[in-house]
Amino acid sequence: MTIPNPDFIKFLGTGGARFVVSQQMRASGGIWLSWQGTQVHIDPGPGALVRCLSASPRLDPLQLDGIILTHRHLDHAADVNIMIEAMTKGGYQRKGILFAPKDALDTDPVVLQYVRSYLARIETLYEGGSYSLGPIRFSTPVRHIHPAETYGLKISLSGVEGAAAASRPAGIISLIADTLFFEELASYYYQSDCLIINVVLLHSPPSKPVIYHLCLEDAEKIMTEVRPRKVLLTHFGSSMLQAGPQVLAEELSQRSGIPVIACSDGLTLSMEDLLA
């Protein structure tokens, strides 16, 4: 069984931070992006492989062309090794590119040495870097403020020529990964058609310790400044889940005039819907 529209984004998990993920209050399988036949898995956290194989329609890891880690924390990278094995047919089919920050590879690495030889190559993410994977091009415009080396993604999807172009629009999808809010953050994600924001917290903590994640108020500031066509909220912590992400997203939509979707586990959206 295949997905009717080949250009899509699927959320294999929308849980964020250690408590929600360790209790699997929401799944934590990351994001699968498909564009013009190129498949990439972003942040394969705990349960990523199971979520791929149990998805409806099923997602075949052998079809993956690459894996991106925004950072090395377990809720984003726990299944990276098994996904590399699955992508490469247990190492018998050398293929695929892994994109990851330097500390995910060098400092107490989350990517095991023996699976690295299965890959076609590894590319290290850095601030201001630009990368490509078939028709998918992306940049890491700024290093985020987070305990691990962390980067958001600004993903540029090139258009297609000919009669199919009208039904397969090009555009920019940005992912603002885990970070403490800072005033310049939004400016790095200008011109995004669709903005995905990891929103762990309902409110910013009133006192120490500092929690290096965005809250709902931060997300509203960012989206109001960027003004994308659509906003997708994901990576929810327990306070967001208790408040009801769908209700919060609807309120944000009404206040901002920007369509906001609170993602759910298994949510699949066509690029046509996101970018048209």
NORSULVEN-V33510 format. One record per backbone hydrogen bond with DSSP energy under -0.5 kcal/mol. CO is the residue of the C=O (numbers start at 0). NH is the residue of the N-H. If there is no record, write none. Layout:
BEGIN
co=[CO:CO]
nh=[NH:NH]
END
This chain:
BEGIN
co=[3:5:6:7:8:9:9:10:11:13:15:16:17:18:19:19:20:26:26:29:29:30:30:31:32:33:34:37:38:38:39:39:40:40:41:42:43:44:45:46:47:48:49:50:51:51:57:58:59:60:64:65:66:67:67:69:72:72:73:76:78:79:80:81:82:83:84:84:85:87:88:95:95:96:96:97:97:98:99:100:100:101:101:103:103:105:109:111:111:112:112:114:115:117:120:122:124:125:128:130:132:134:134:135:136:137:138:138:139:139:141:143:144:149:152:152:153:153:154:154:155:155:156:161:162:163:163:164:167:170:171:171:171:172:173:173:174:174:175:181:183:183:184:185:186:188:192:192:193:193:194:194:195:196:196:197:198:199:199:200:201:201:209:210:213:213:214:215:216:217:218:219:220:221:222:228:229:230:231:232:233:235:236:237:238:239:243:244:245:246:247:248:249:250:251:252:258:260:260:263:266:268:269:270:271]
nh=[5:7:270:33:268:11:31:265:28:235:19:20:21:22:24:25:23:13:14:11:12:32:41:9:39:7:37:34:64:65:32:41:42:67:30:44:78:47:27:50:51:52:53:54:54:58:59:60:62:63:96:40:98:42:69:150:75:76:77:79:82:83:84:85:86:87:89:90:88:92:91:119:120:66:98:99:122:68:124:103:104:104:105:109:110:107:111:114:115:115:116:117:118:94:97:99:101:128:139:137:135:136:157:132:155:130:140:153:127:128:151:145:179:143:154:174:138:155:156:172:136:157:170:164:165:166:167:167:159:156:173:192:193:154:175:195:152:176:197:184:186:187:187:188:189:191:228:229:173:195:196:231:175:198:233:199:236:236:239:215:215:216:211:212:199:200:218:219:220:221:222:223:224:225:226:258:194:260:196:262:198:15:240:241:242:243:247:248:249:250:251:252:253:254:255:256:230:232:262:266:10:8:273:274:275]
END
